[in-house]
């Protein structure tokens, strides 16, 4: 019987290699990538059954990468494996289309359970966050998703992450394959949309919303 195919995305290579031993007895690990843009490229090329991804990754964070992935490949299941014990991250992960949210310091069996649930079309959230997540979603104002982030386009969020990583306008333009003028346009469009008056305020917004 064919083993389900898994794509692993984590910028900590030692973590990724450790997960290889956990996953390979029951799954085919098709590739390990280290940033969100590589995740998108590999997922489109390999069409795995499940993506296991970290939230914090360079170039494109896991949540934004999965949001883009699910638009083009809704059948690919996604499980987040992360250090972030934060209900807001878990809520954002589900809104992006994830089927699982597991903490890196959880028991290894929890990740395997989450993957099994994802393959069945079910959702698994680490028990440490379930109650808090339900309360968070219940008490959030109707229609609110990710606050100011919801006012930004996908491209603007990509630019914001690169700026938050400390990349120059020229470097961000090279990564995204656009002109420096276009990067500047997105930067100031974001400031206008968010009501921010300086680059420092934009950086602070990125940090407060976990864009890194």
C-alpha angles and dihedrals in degrees: 000000000000115000115232110258119238131195113201122206118188130132092212102083095194090056091048093050090048090054090052091071091049096049106036099074091064105019142043108243101210099183145341118224130183108209140037097253091052088050091058093046094048094044092052091047100042102028096210123194092234136018117207107197142173119231097225111058133142126259092013124017119234097252094052091044091052092046089057093041094055092052091062101026109029092163093066109096119220131206120185118217108189149149091231110112089182124123092211091060091048091050091049090049092055092046089053089056104264120155096200143031117191131168121235092231092054121105112282089240089066092064090049090051091050092050092048090051092048091053089054092050092254130128125238124191121181108261089235089071106030098094094041091048093053090050092047093052093043094052098041114107111263113267094018116124117157101348114228093001089069088065092060127084121236090256092050091053089051091052091046093054093050091049090048089053088059097253119152122242088255092052092047090050091052093050093049096039094236134114124274088241090058091050090052090048091053091046094054093039088057092050090051094046092049096041093242123150105199145026088251090059090049090052091049090051090052092051093047091052096046095248101158 
